[in-house]
């Protein structure tokens, strides 16, 4: 069947060769048409056949499409080149800005084993209002709104105490206080603070004396462990007990006594296990039983990023790995927060008694102590109270008897009934040889408690002597080798008398540790500071320590280098950086986090 011309033409155009031939023919016709006058062209155009008109129309359309494609390709290439250039420029700008930010915000760890103070940068904390309010909402989600407080009374209570040697500044109070009840909640709280770069302090009992829980940084979050105050597990056969940090040592001993057991470390009344671990405390029983470090088996600790670790298992001894337990004891909450502790306990002595001996001078009392220690008499405790301290106790009327206002030694004896009697006889002879004026010993449990009660009233009886609310109390301690104890006690006593301050002396002298309690007002502050400074310097020069049991906190941190050397303190700072790189845990305690301002550090 014959095809119509238009169909045949379209089929021929669909073939490539025919298409090219058609275009050539149309081009030739177009070229010839250029040499034809317009009038002739108008005359000739009507004479074109249908086929010719179709060829011409198709060719024009093809040319227009090709021109359009070429323009599109050109524009697309130009756009690609422009976009590539813009993206490249933006990327280079972002990389440059990122580099600048990195230079300003991030410094790679120095490949050194220590961190000198001169190499530190001030801690960077995000304490803007929006960040703090968002943190409050996070804490409410974790512990409930009833366990997050922003009440002014709570904030002031967690800022410091009237018996602390550190005077809290008006702006040094936490932003809020949060009360967790489990290790998991503590971990979540710390993770929030780590993520939001908020400083944290821990509160457990609040009986510390050197500014340990003061909120020195704006926006501080205080974690109060009061809801974590339980005895979790007692292993009577293994002589250990697992407890939470807000458990008081006094309550613990009440419960242990039901099973004939006791926990020896006995710091001041009200102290709790978390704080006792943090300061590495001891107490009156340290001469016989040692310090807190000797009675902790393991710890559960929340680190600065919220990680929870347990330092070891429950055996009495272990050689496995680093001794992280002892590292955290005495770290004052700067390396991690203790949420559980496994403590050693021991069998309660069968018999206990107390003796009291008074002396003419405090040096005679100290010499008696050195003699008793050198003779190896196995007594449980030796405490000294000077004449000022004994007068304060009498004036306070806090005990049931009147005391001689002379330097006095308190002895505690434990063991079997016959062993206790033998110890008392030995000590009585040694005290008489050193010039004791009186020697009384308890003949019953009630008398023993009465005699020992005076020792536990020392701090409170001095505080009762405050003239008005403007008076402050400064309680500090040092420790020296036992052979130097008479020298430092005598020199410090003379210095306190010359100062004109009400200043008492008390201490656990059986292990060379003693305390000074000074009462002063704002106008006498510099005098009190000078007395304490000379006392600390005297101890260091006698190869002693700046603190035997109170800890470093804010007051003693600048003395550490004199006792231990700059490099040792720099190693401690490096350890702090390793465990708490953002410096959010109890910032500024033990070691400085940044260079001091002019005049902050007292000349040695």
TAWO-V143311 format. One record per helix or strand. SS is the DSSP state (H for helix, E for strand). FROM is the first residue (numbers start at 1). TO is the last residue. If there is no record, write none. Layout:
{{SS/FROM/TO} {SS/FROM/TO}}
//
This chain:
{{H/5/14} {H/16/33} {H/38/45} {H/50/105} {H/117/119} {H/129/143} {H/145/147} {E/148/149} {H/152/157} {E/176/178} {H/183/196} {E/200/203} {E/221/224} {E/231/235} {E/240/243} {E/248/248} {H/249/257} {E/261/262} {E/272/272} {H/273/279} {H/286/289} {H/292/295} {E/296/302} {E/308/310} {H/324/328} {E/337/344} {E/346/347} {E/351/359} {H/362/375} {E/381/385} {H/387/396} {E/407/415} {H/417/433} {E/438/441} {H/445/456} {H/458/463} {E/472/479} {H/482/499} {E/502/508} {H/509/511} {E/513/520} {H/522/541} {E/545/545} {H/557/564} {H/566/579} {E/585/585}}
//
